[in-house]
Amino acid sequence: MTIIFPSPIFGPVHSRRLGVSLGINLLPEDGKVCSFDCIYCECGFNSDRRAKKPLPTREEVRIALEKKLKDMQVNGPVPDVFTFAGNGEPTAHPHFSEIIEDTLALRDQYFPKAKVSVLSNSTFINRPAVFEALNKIDNNILKLDTVNEEYIHLLDRPNGKYSVREIIEKIKEFKGNCIIQTMFLKGSYLGKDMNNTTDDFVLPWLEVVKEIAPRQVMIYTIDRETPDHDLQKATHEELDRIVELIEKVGISATASY
């Protein structure tokens, strides 16, 4: 279940992996702030929708969040999780770490049983403040779609310098205090095969997952209409096969279809 709020601070979080979710969107309502221009992004290629309004300040987020939590205490529902995701990359906010501090304090005050989750594309974990903040939350969910550099640049289209190996080495520094999330899909883009469900992609990725030793792996596939209509969902059978491979090496895994 997803709760949708009228305030731009609180945006819809479509998640098949979390419970009753209070979605916290740190980005303005007019567009994205993200370091990826993913070809499967349901909002279209991000570069066409860059935010033009300023980001909400730390104080604006704290005030809006406390107001919402007070209302939820009275009117419900009780959230299972506070989810930072929304319209772009939450860790790109310049005051992300301070906002996490405020969120944890408000969570402890109003809904101490709720978890705090951040869905991140991992591109800002080299910033010490971001790394430290992600280490404090309950669910540090980091994106790693494959370990094939060429495929990453075709699928996720990272802006600026991006090294898969550097991202992997930084993820390993969490020492297992993370959840890996990976998108599996098929179809084509610009005439190139986008199927990353085959052993050519899955087995090298699995070896890296073993190196990272996360406490969980979440795999999923396309769930909405995509800008490129030649992309296709991975099948239940394909995702189930990958889950089985992950679990065989002793790591908990889930699939969202």
Backbone as CSV, one residue per row, in Angstrom:
resi,resn,N_x,N_y,N_z,CA_x,CA_y,CA_z,C_x,C_y,C_z
1,MET,0.839,-1.195,0.000,0.000,0.000,0.000,0.869,1.238,0.000
2,THR,0.509,2.228,-0.813,1.226,3.484,-0.878,0.294,4.610,-0.473
3,ILE,0.824,5.543,0.315,0.048,6.696,0.740,0.490,7.876,-0.096
4,ILE,-0.437,8.614,-0.705,-0.111,9.740,-1.553,-0.547,11.020,-0.857
5,PHE,0.343,12.000,-0.811,0.082,13.230,-0.091,0.036,14.419,-1.052
6,PRO,-0.769,15.446,-0.731,-0.866,16.599,-1.616,0.382,17.471,-1.616
7,SER,1.138,17.485,-0.518,2.323,18.327,-0.423,3.415,17.820,-1.349
8,PRO,4.200,18.739,-1.987,5.308,18.279,-2.829,6.385,17.543,-2.052
9,ILE,6.443,17.723,-0.745,7.407,16.986,0.069,7.077,15.497,0.056
10,PHE,5.777,15.188,0.038,5.352,13.793,0.116,4.800,13.348,-1.226
11,GLY,5.562,12.519,-1.909,5.137,12.054,-3.213,4.778,10.584,-3.174
12,PRO,4.126,10.103,-4.211,3.774,8.680,-4.262,5.015,7.819,-4.400
13,VAL,5.060,6.761,-3.633,6.128,5.777,-3.752,5.489,4.472,-4.206
14,HIS,5.729,4.086,-5.428,5.176,2.823,-5.915,6.189,1.736,-5.606
15,SER,5.917,0.975,-4.591,6.869,-0.050,-4.186,6.161,-1.374,-3.998
16,ARG,6.720,-2.393,-4.619,6.192,-3.746,-4.427,6.992,-4.479,-3.373
17,ARG,7.934,-3.776,-2.719,8.848,-4.457,-1.809,8.693,-4.025,-0.361
18,LEU,7.945,-2.920,-0.129,7.831,-2.368,1.214,6.376,-2.419,1.676
19,GLY,6.154,-2.118,2.940,4.796,-2.194,3.492,4.049,-0.886,3.308
20,VAL,3.262,-0.504,4.329,2.537,0.767,4.298,3.583,1.868,4.369
21,SER,3.732,2.602,3.288,4.903,3.456,3.133,4.537,4.931,3.153
22,LEU,5.229,5.681,4.004,5.174,7.135,3.972,6.291,7.588,3.045
23,GLY,5.950,7.984,1.828,6.957,8.379,0.861,7.420,9.799,1.080
24,ILE,8.715,9.989,1.217,9.294,11.315,1.434,10.097,11.687,0.196
25,ASN,9.624,12.715,-0.508,10.253,13.154,-1.743,10.995,14.461,-1.478
26,LEU,12.306,14.453,-1.592,13.121,15.628,-1.301,13.267,16.555,-2.504
27,LEU,12.514,16.306,-3.560,12.687,17.040,-4.795,11.453,17.867,-5.115
28,PRO,11.610,18.956,-5.875,10.460,19.782,-6.222,9.520,19.049,-7.160
29,GLU,8.278,19.510,-7.216,7.259,18.798,-7.969,7.370,18.999,-9.475
30,ASP,8.240,19.905,-9.936,8.268,20.212,-11.363,9.235,19.348,-12.153
31,GLY,9.981,18.456,-11.507,10.885,17.617,-12.272,11.877,16.875,-11.413
32,LYS,12.822,16.214,-12.074,13.749,15.330,-11.392,15.065,16.008,-11.025
33,VAL,15.697,15.469,-9.995,17.105,15.723,-9.718,17.727,14.336,-9.607
34,CYS,18.507,13.951,-10.585,19.013,12.582,-10.587,20.323,12.520,-11.343
35,SER,21.145,11.558,-10.996,22.411,11.349,-11.680,22.314,10.231,-12.709
36,PHE,21.124,9.672,-12.906,20.867,8.680,-13.944,19.766,9.207,-14.870
37,ASP,19.840,8.850,-16.139,18.768,9.116,-17.100,18.266,7.775,-17.633
38,CYS,17.798,6.925,-16.752,17.468,5.533,-17.080,16.474,5.436,-18.239
39,ILE,16.714,4.495,-19.124,15.837,4.349,-20.283,14.494,3.735,-19.911
40,TYR,14.393,3.168,-18.696,13.114,2.592,-18.279,12.347,3.504,-17.323
41,CYS,12.862,4.709,-17.076,12.224,5.603,-16.115,10.806,5.926,-16.556
42,GLU,9.844,5.710,-15.654,8.434,5.906,-15.987,8.088,7.367,-16.234
43,CYS,8.936,8.292,-15.811,8.692,9.720,-16.027,9.313,10.215,-17.323
44,GLY,9.900,9.352,-18.089,10.579,9.767,-19.303,12.046,9.989,-19.047
45,PHE,12.800,10.271,-20.080,14.221,10.516,-19.905,14.404,11.743,-19.032
46,ASN,15.123,11.566,-17.933,15.189,12.581,-16.884,15.718,13.920,-17.373
47,SER,16.641,13.928,-18.331,17.253,15.177,-18.769,16.231,16.147,-19.339
48,ASP,15.070,15.637,-19.738,14.015,16.507,-20.246,13.146,17.064,-19.129
49,ARG,13.375,16.603,-17.901,12.504,16.991,-16.795,13.311,17.465,-15.585
50,ARG,14.443,18.099,-15.825,15.247,18.584,-14.712,14.469,19.637,-13.927
51,ALA,14.565,19.573,-12.613,13.807,20.480,-11.759,14.241,21.926,-11.978
52,LYS,13.247,22.812,-12.043,13.512,24.235,-12.210,13.291,25.006,-10.924
53,LYS,12.522,24.439,-9.998,12.282,25.071,-8.708,13.351,24.630,-7.709
54,PRO,13.596,25.453,-6.680,14.614,25.065,-5.691,14.171,23.850,-4.877
55,LEU,15.148,23.112,-4.366,14.844,21.972,-3.511,14.292,22.468,-2.181
56,PRO,13.414,21.678,-1.537,12.970,22.058,-0.191,14.136,22.063,0.776
57,THR,14.132,23.009,1.694,15.223,23.102,2.659,15.081,22.032,3.734
58,ARG,16.140,21.859,4.503,16.088,20.926,5.626,14.938,21.289,6.564
59,GLU,14.796,22.574,6.875,13.757,23.000,7.810,12.368,22.780,7.237
60,GLU,12.198,23.035,5.950,10.897,22.799,5.314,10.523,21.321,5.372
61,VAL,11.495,20.447,5.140,11.233,19.009,5.205,10.861,18.607,6.629
62,ARG,11.620,19.098,7.605,11.359,18.726,8.998,9.970,19.184,9.449
63,ILE,9.606,20.419,9.134,8.301,20.953,9.545,7.174,20.179,8.875
64,ALA,7.301,19.948,7.555,6.255,19.230,6.827,6.122,17.795,7.310
65,LEU,7.255,17.160,7.577,7.222,15.778,8.034,6.581,15.670,9.410
66,GLU,6.956,16.561,10.328,6.358,16.501,11.671,4.861,16.742,11.607
67,LYS,4.431,17.679,10.776,2.998,17.938,10.613,2.282,16.688,10.106
68,LYS,2.861,16.016,9.128,2.245,14.807,8.573,2.192,13.689,9.610
69,LEU,3.246,13.533,10.406,3.271,12.467,11.397,2.251,12.711,12.506
70,LYS,2.092,13.957,12.893,1.066,14.288,13.888,-0.321,13.932,13.357
71,ASP,-0.555,14.233,12.094,-1.839,13.905,11.476,-2.040,12.399,11.405
72,MET,-0.986,11.670,11.073,-1.104,10.217,10.978,-1.332,9.579,12.347
73,GLN,-0.804,10.184,13.387,-1.063,9.665,14.734,-2.549,9.697,15.058
74,VAL,-3.222,10.724,14.560,-4.646,10.904,14.847,-5.508,10.144,13.845
75,ASN,-5.189,10.271,12.571,-6.061,9.772,11.512,-5.563,8.502,10.834
76,GLY,-4.320,8.095,11.132,-3.779,6.886,10.516,-3.448,7.136,9.059
77,PRO,-2.977,6.081,8.386,-2.609,4.782,8.931,-1.252,4.829,9.614
78,VAL,-0.933,3.767,10.344,0.373,3.647,10.982,1.371,3.168,9.928
79,PRO,2.419,3.941,9.651,3.362,3.537,8.601,4.292,2.413,9.057
80,ASP,4.568,1.499,8.155,5.592,0.481,8.397,6.978,1.035,8.130
81,VAL,7.045,1.989,7.205,8.346,2.455,6.738,8.236,3.884,6.229
82,PHE,9.287,4.660,6.456,9.449,5.963,5.823,10.396,5.740,4.644
83,THR,9.933,6.014,3.432,10.710,5.679,2.244,11.171,6.927,1.510
84,PHE,12.476,7.105,1.440,13.049,8.185,0.643,13.275,7.657,-0.764
85,ALA,12.502,8.145,-1.699,12.660,7.758,-3.096,12.138,8.915,-3.927
86,GLY,10.918,8.797,-4.408,10.284,9.915,-5.088,10.856,10.167,-6.464
87,ASN,10.790,11.409,-6.882,11.032,11.788,-8.269,12.507,12.070,-8.546
88,GLY,13.360,11.078,-8.337,14.776,11.271,-8.592,15.638,10.600,-7.543
89,GLU,16.819,11.160,-7.295,17.803,10.552,-6.396,17.854,11.316,-5.068
90,PRO,17.350,10.721,-3.969,17.271,11.458,-2.696,18.623,11.894,-2.147
91,THR,19.669,11.086,-2.370,20.976,11.432,-1.803,21.631,12.605,-2.536
92,ALA,21.022,13.064,-3.635,21.540,14.231,-4.342,21.225,15.525,-3.605
93,HIS,20.275,15.484,-2.660,19.940,16.690,-1.907,21.155,17.123,-1.089
94,PRO,21.531,18.402,-1.139,22.759,18.832,-0.436,22.702,18.679,1.075
95,HIS,21.499,18.564,1.644,21.363,18.395,3.089,20.733,17.042,3.436
96,PHE,21.018,16.051,2.581,20.454,14.717,2.792,20.790,14.165,4.173
97,SER,22.041,14.256,4.578,22.460,13.649,5.852,21.743,14.292,7.033
98,GLU,21.594,15.625,7.016,20.894,16.310,8.101,19.405,15.956,8.113
99,ILE,18.827,15.798,6.921,17.415,15.416,6.827,17.210,14.009,7.395
100,ILE,18.159,13.124,7.155,18.072,11.784,7.735,18.119,11.866,9.257
101,GLU,18.996,12.701,9.819,19.051,12.882,11.272,17.692,13.322,11.810
102,ASP,17.079,14.306,11.158,15.774,14.800,11.593,14.713,13.707,11.474
103,THR,14.759,12.959,10.395,13.759,11.910,10.165,13.851,10.815,11.211
104,LEU,15.063,10.402,11.546,15.231,9.372,12.568,14.708,9.861,13.918
105,ALA,14.961,11.131,14.249,14.479,11.679,15.516,12.954,11.747,15.541
106,LEU,12.349,12.178,14.434,10.884,12.261,14.374,10.271,10.866,14.356
107,ARG,10.906,9.937,13.652,10.425,8.543,13.664,10.397,8.005,15.091
108,ASP,11.491,8.223,15.824,11.572,7.722,17.191,10.513,8.364,18.087
109,GLN,10.158,9.582,17.793,9.175,10.303,18.614,7.748,9.865,18.314
110,TYR,7.423,9.672,17.032,6.028,9.446,16.654,5.708,7.991,16.306
111,PHE,6.570,7.319,15.571,6.300,5.937,15.157,7.581,5.114,15.309
112,PRO,7.989,4.825,16.530,9.288,4.184,16.762,9.437,2.796,16.154
113,LYS,8.330,2.145,15.813,8.423,0.816,15.210,8.642,0.872,13.702
114,ALA,8.467,2.041,13.102,8.631,2.167,11.652,10.111,2.118,11.270
115,LYS,10.371,1.617,10.083,11.722,1.587,9.541,11.943,2.818,8.659
116,VAL,13.192,3.171,8.471,13.548,4.225,7.521,14.326,3.582,6.377
117,SER,13.833,3.788,5.156,14.449,3.198,3.969,14.848,4.293,2.992
118,VAL,15.968,4.087,2.324,16.385,4.980,1.240,16.685,4.131,0.017
119,LEU,16.011,4.431,-1.091,16.308,3.788,-2.369,17.237,4.703,-3.146
120,SER,18.451,4.232,-3.377,19.485,5.077,-3.962,20.135,4.392,-5.151
121,ASN,20.619,5.215,-6.111,21.344,4.630,-7.238,22.842,4.503,-6.961
122,SER,23.254,4.774,-5.722,24.624,4.532,-5.240,25.651,5.548,-5.711
123,THR,25.258,6.537,-6.503,26.251,7.417,-7.115,26.824,8.464,-6.168
124,PHE,26.200,8.664,-5.001,26.698,9.674,-4.064,27.272,9.055,-2.788
125,ILE,27.462,7.739,-2.767,27.950,7.107,-1.537,29.429,7.392,-1.288
126,ASN,30.098,8.014,-2.269,31.486,8.424,-2.038,31.560,9.691,-1.177
127,ARG,30.435,10.354,-0.948,30.404,11.513,-0.062,30.313,11.012,1.384
128,PRO,31.265,11.373,2.224,31.273,10.840,3.592,29.965,11.049,4.349
129,ALA,29.348,12.216,4.217,28.108,12.487,4.950,26.980,11.583,4.473
130,VAL,26.899,11.347,3.162,25.878,10.446,2.617,26.134,9.022,3.081
131,PHE,27.382,8.587,3.000,27.735,7.230,3.434,27.361,7.027,4.904
132,GLU,27.700,7.986,5.746,27.398,7.874,7.176,25.895,7.840,7.425
133,ALA,25.146,8.679,6.712,23.693,8.706,6.886,23.062,7.379,6.481
134,LEU,23.504,6.812,5.364,22.956,5.539,4.906,23.298,4.404,5.865
135,ASN,24.401,4.521,6.557,24.779,3.508,7.534,23.899,3.551,8.778
136,LYS,23.179,4.660,8.995,22.361,4.818,10.193,20.933,4.312,10.023
137,ILE,20.477,4.217,8.784,19.070,3.891,8.566,18.843,2.383,8.605
138,ASP,17.570,1.984,8.598,17.221,0.565,8.690,17.447,-0.168,7.373
139,ASN,17.064,0.473,6.266,17.132,-0.189,4.971,17.886,0.689,3.976
140,ASN,19.151,0.382,3.812,20.021,1.081,2.879,19.985,0.309,1.564
141,ILE,19.106,0.731,0.647,18.815,-0.040,-0.562,19.564,0.585,-1.738
142,LEU,20.578,-0.121,-2.230,21.503,0.414,-3.221,21.341,-0.283,-4.565
143,LYS,21.319,0.521,-5.610,21.088,0.020,-6.959,22.378,-0.514,-7.572
144,LEU,22.309,-1.710,-8.155,23.415,-2.288,-8.924,22.801,-3.172,-9.998
145,ASP,22.518,-2.580,-11.163,21.746,-3.298,-12.174,22.535,-4.402,-12.867
146,THR,23.804,-4.190,-13.098,24.688,-5.255,-13.576,26.103,-4.849,-13.177
147,VAL,27.075,-5.675,-13.530,28.472,-5.287,-13.339,29.145,-5.079,-14.693
148,ASN,28.343,-5.005,-15.741,28.840,-4.778,-17.093,28.807,-3.275,-17.364
149,GLU,29.983,-2.667,-17.467,30.080,-1.208,-17.599,29.324,-0.687,-18.824
150,GLU,29.490,-1.352,-19.950,28.827,-0.905,-21.180,27.318,-0.949,-21.020
151,TYR,26.822,-2.028,-20.413,25.377,-2.170,-20.224,24.834,-1.100,-19.280
152,ILE,25.562,-0.815,-18.199,25.140,0.222,-17.250,24.986,1.566,-17.958
153,HIS,25.946,1.898,-18.807,25.887,3.178,-19.508,24.752,3.221,-20.524
154,LEU,24.359,2.076,-21.041,23.238,2.024,-21.975,21.903,2.045,-21.241
155,LEU,21.805,1.320,-20.147,20.545,1.180,-19.413,20.275,2.367,-18.483
156,ASP,21.242,2.670,-17.625,21.043,3.684,-16.588,21.505,5.072,-17.021
157,ARG,22.335,5.148,-18.033,22.815,6.420,-18.576,23.274,7.390,-17.481
158,PRO,24.278,7.004,-16.689,24.768,7.894,-15.635,25.340,9.180,-16.205
159,ASN,25.110,10.269,-15.463,25.655,11.564,-15.856,27.066,11.707,-15.303
160,GLY,27.975,12.159,-16.109,29.329,12.389,-15.631,30.115,11.097,-15.472
161,LYS,31.172,11.170,-14.674,32.059,10.031,-14.477,31.348,8.945,-13.662
162,TYR,31.437,7.718,-14.122,30.816,6.595,-13.414,31.670,5.355,-13.648
163,SER,32.061,4.722,-12.569,32.846,3.490,-12.645,32.133,2.416,-11.837
164,VAL,31.737,1.346,-12.503,31.071,0.244,-11.811,31.971,-0.314,-10.717
165,ARG,33.259,-0.461,-11.016,34.172,-1.056,-10.027,34.312,-0.162,-8.796
166,GLU,34.389,1.140,-9.005,34.492,2.056,-7.868,33.229,2.021,-7.018
167,ILE,32.073,1.951,-7.667,30.805,1.848,-6.931,30.786,0.566,-6.108
168,ILE,31.198,-0.527,-6.702,31.206,-1.813,-5.995,32.124,-1.759,-4.770
169,GLU,33.319,-1.215,-4.955,34.262,-1.144,-3.837,33.704,-0.282,-2.703
170,LYS,32.997,0.788,-3.048,32.418,1.648,-2.007,31.251,0.942,-1.324
171,ILE,30.440,0.214,-2.071,29.343,-0.544,-1.463,29.893,-1.569,-0.472
172,LYS,31.012,-2.188,-0.815,31.606,-3.185,0.076,32.002,-2.587,1.420
173,GLU,32.253,-1.280,1.455,32.621,-0.630,2.707,31.478,-0.582,3.714
174,PHE,30.247,-0.822,3.268,29.124,-0.914,4.207,29.190,-2.206,5.031
175,LYS,30.043,-3.127,4.615,30.266,-4.385,5.344,28.952,-5.140,5.590
176,GLY,28.165,-5.235,4.538,26.925,-5.998,4.604,25.720,-5.218,5.088
177,ASN,25.914,-3.996,5.555,24.795,-3.185,6.042,24.108,-2.500,4.868
178,CYS,23.573,-3.316,3.969,22.910,-2.777,2.780,22.028,-3.853,2.165
179,ILE,21.155,-3.378,1.290,20.314,-4.241,0.463,20.611,-3.874,-0.981
180,ILE,20.892,-4.853,-1.816,21.144,-4.603,-3.228,19.836,-4.729,-3.994
181,GLN,19.556,-3.741,-4.832,18.387,-3.833,-5.704,18.849,-3.838,-7.162
182,THR,18.263,-4.718,-7.943,18.676,-4.885,-9.338,17.465,-5.021,-10.229
183,MET,17.467,-4.256,-11.310,16.419,-4.323,-12.321,16.805,-5.320,-13.407
184,PHE,15.928,-6.289,-13.664,16.120,-7.218,-14.772,15.036,-6.954,-15.811
185,LEU,15.450,-6.942,-17.068,14.500,-6.662,-18.136,15.014,-7.258,-19.433
186,LYS,14.187,-7.152,-20.459,14.533,-7.690,-21.774,14.139,-6.665,-22.832
187,GLY,14.150,-7.075,-24.076,13.813,-6.167,-25.164,15.055,-5.551,-25.774
188,SER,14.879,-4.402,-26.421,15.997,-3.766,-27.110,15.934,-2.250,-26.955
189,TYR,17.102,-1.623,-27.175,17.199,-0.165,-27.150,18.274,0.238,-28.146
190,LEU,17.911,1.122,-29.077,18.830,1.555,-30.138,19.425,0.358,-30.881
191,GLY,18.585,-0.661,-31.057,18.998,-1.849,-31.794,19.860,-2.819,-31.008
192,LYS,20.073,-2.552,-29.707,20.912,-3.431,-28.892,20.058,-4.253,-27.938
193,ASP,20.438,-5.504,-27.765,19.720,-6.422,-26.885,19.880,-5.975,-25.429
194,MET,18.770,-5.841,-24.706,18.804,-5.372,-23.316,18.521,-6.495,-22.324
195,ASN,18.587,-7.728,-22.747,18.274,-8.856,-21.861,19.432,-9.111,-20.893
196,ASN,19.245,-8.764,-19.616,20.289,-9.031,-18.615,19.896,-10.168,-17.678
197,THR,18.964,-11.030,-18.133,18.558,-12.186,-17.326,19.379,-13.431,-17.652
198,THR,20.262,-13.347,-18.638,21.035,-14.523,-19.041,22.254,-14.702,-18.135
199,ASP,22.848,-15.879,-18.190,24.013,-16.171,-17.352,25.192,-15.244,-17.648
200,ASP,25.296,-14.747,-18.884,26.384,-13.830,-19.220,26.364,-12.591,-18.323
201,PHE,25.174,-12.176,-17.904,25.036,-11.030,-17.015,24.856,-11.463,-15.560
202,VAL,24.046,-12.480,-15.344,23.664,-12.854,-13.976,24.847,-13.415,-13.187
203,LEU,25.636,-14.296,-13.784,26.697,-14.958,-13.025,27.806,-13.996,-12.575
204,PRO,28.309,-13.089,-13.429,29.287,-12.105,-12.934,28.688,-11.170,-11.870
205,TRP,27.442,-10.787,-12.057,26.745,-9.962,-11.055,26.643,-10.712,-9.731
206,LEU,26.327,-11.997,-9.789,26.194,-12.797,-8.573,27.525,-12.900,-7.836
207,GLU,28.620,-13.012,-8.569,29.932,-13.064,-7.919,30.212,-11.775,-7.149
208,VAL,29.815,-10.641,-7.705,30.007,-9.361,-7.020,29.083,-9.263,-5.819
209,VAL,27.855,-9.730,-5.964,26.929,-9.739,-4.825,27.529,-10.552,-3.677
210,LYS,28.155,-11.662,-3.995,28.811,-12.473,-2.955,29.931,-11.687,-2.282
211,GLU,30.678,-10.888,-3.051,31.729,-10.050,-2.471,31.141,-9.004,-1.523
212,ILE,30.044,-8.402,-1.930,29.401,-7.357,-1.127,28.787,-7.945,0.134
213,ALA,28.241,-9.169,0.023,27.587,-9.870,1.133,26.504,-9.017,1.796
214,PRO,25.529,-8.523,1.009,24.447,-7.728,1.593,23.539,-8.599,2.436
215,ARG,22.750,-7.981,3.287,21.827,-8.785,4.084,20.615,-9.236,3.277
216,GLN,20.412,-8.615,2.120,19.285,-9.001,1.272,19.530,-8.498,-0.151
217,VAL,18.923,-9.177,-1.116,18.901,-8.712,-2.493,17.444,-8.619,-2.932
218,MET,17.091,-7.492,-3.520,15.760,-7.297,-4.083,15.892,-7.186,-5.593
219,ILE,15.289,-8.107,-6.322,15.285,-7.996,-7.770,13.867,-7.682,-8.229
220,TYR,13.789,-7.005,-9.354,12.483,-6.572,-9.842,12.562,-6.369,-11.341
221,THR,11.447,-6.009,-11.953,11.420,-5.766,-13.381,10.543,-4.553,-13.655
222,ILE,10.406,-4.217,-14.919,9.606,-3.051,-15.303,8.185,-3.213,-14.779
223,ASP,7.645,-2.122,-14.241,6.297,-2.179,-13.692,5.350,-1.185,-14.352
224,ARG,5.895,-0.217,-15.067,5.065,0.818,-15.673,5.440,1.017,-17.136
225,GLU,4.660,1.830,-17.816,4.986,2.209,-19.179,6.346,2.906,-19.191
226,THR,7.165,2.577,-20.179,8.508,3.157,-20.248,8.613,4.078,-21.462
227,PRO,9.563,5.015,-21.444,9.731,5.902,-22.599,10.090,5.147,-23.873
228,ASP,10.864,4.085,-23.740,11.245,3.276,-24.884,10.352,2.040,-24.917
229,HIS,9.501,1.960,-25.915,8.469,0.925,-25.915,8.966,-0.444,-26.370
230,ASP,10.257,-0.559,-26.688,10.811,-1.852,-27.063,11.341,-2.626,-25.858
231,LEU,11.244,-2.034,-24.667,11.678,-2.733,-23.456,10.576,-3.669,-22.977
232,GLN,10.966,-4.789,-22.364,10.003,-5.805,-21.930,10.294,-6.247,-20.501
233,LYS,9.249,-6.702,-19.825,9.392,-7.246,-18.480,10.145,-8.573,-18.518
234,ALA,10.929,-8.831,-17.488,11.432,-10.182,-17.262,10.274,-11.041,-16.764
235,THR,10.295,-12.320,-17.050,9.194,-13.198,-16.656,9.341,-13.632,-15.201
236,HIS,8.236,-14.131,-14.637,8.279,-14.695,-13.286,9.329,-15.791,-13.201
237,GLU,9.362,-16.639,-14.225,10.281,-17.772,-14.211,11.737,-17.296,-14.214
238,GLU,12.023,-16.275,-14.992,13.388,-15.753,-15.055,13.811,-15.137,-13.724
239,LEU,12.919,-14.378,-13.113,13.241,-13.780,-11.817,13.363,-14.853,-10.736
240,ASP,12.486,-15.838,-10.768,12.554,-16.918,-9.779,13.866,-17.686,-9.885
241,ARG,14.342,-17.881,-11.097,15.623,-18.578,-11.295,16.769,-17.796,-10.657
242,ILE,16.737,-16.488,-10.815,17.804,-15.652,-10.251,17.731,-15.648,-8.730
243,VAL,16.523,-15.576,-8.183,16.358,-15.658,-6.728,16.942,-16.958,-6.198
244,GLU,16.672,-18.045,-6.898,17.192,-19.348,-6.461,18.715,-19.362,-6.451
245,LEU,19.334,-18.756,-7.458,20.795,-18.683,-7.508,21.349,-17.881,-6.332
246,ILE,20.678,-16.793,-6.010,21.129,-15.957,-4.891,21.009,-16.715,-3.575
247,GLU,19.881,-17.352,-3.380,19.650,-18.063,-2.123,20.584,-19.256,-1.963
248,LYS,21.016,-19.828,-3.075,21.955,-20.957,-2.998,23.296,-20.540,-2.396
249,VAL,23.650,-19.267,-2.488,24.915,-18.815,-1.905,24.687,-18.223,-0.509
250,GLY,23.493,-18.418,0.035,23.238,-18.056,1.419,22.809,-16.639,1.659
251,ILE,22.310,-15.952,0.606,21.847,-14.586,0.753,20.345,-14.532,0.535
252,SER,19.633,-13.862,1.428,18.186,-13.705,1.312,17.850,-12.888,0.071
253,ALA,16.798,-13.313,-0.645,16.430,-12.615,-1.883,14.928,-12.615,-2.068
254,THR,14.442,-11.544,-2.689,13.026,-11.449,-3.046,12.915,-10.965,-4.482
255,ALA,11.798,-11.305,-5.127,11.531,-10.843,-6.472,10.193,-10.130,-6.506
256,SER,10.137,-9.012,-7.211,8.889,-8.283,-7.437,8.594,-8.335,-8.926
257,TYR,7.406,-8.813,-9.235,7.073,-9.068,-10.634,6.276,-7.905,-11.236
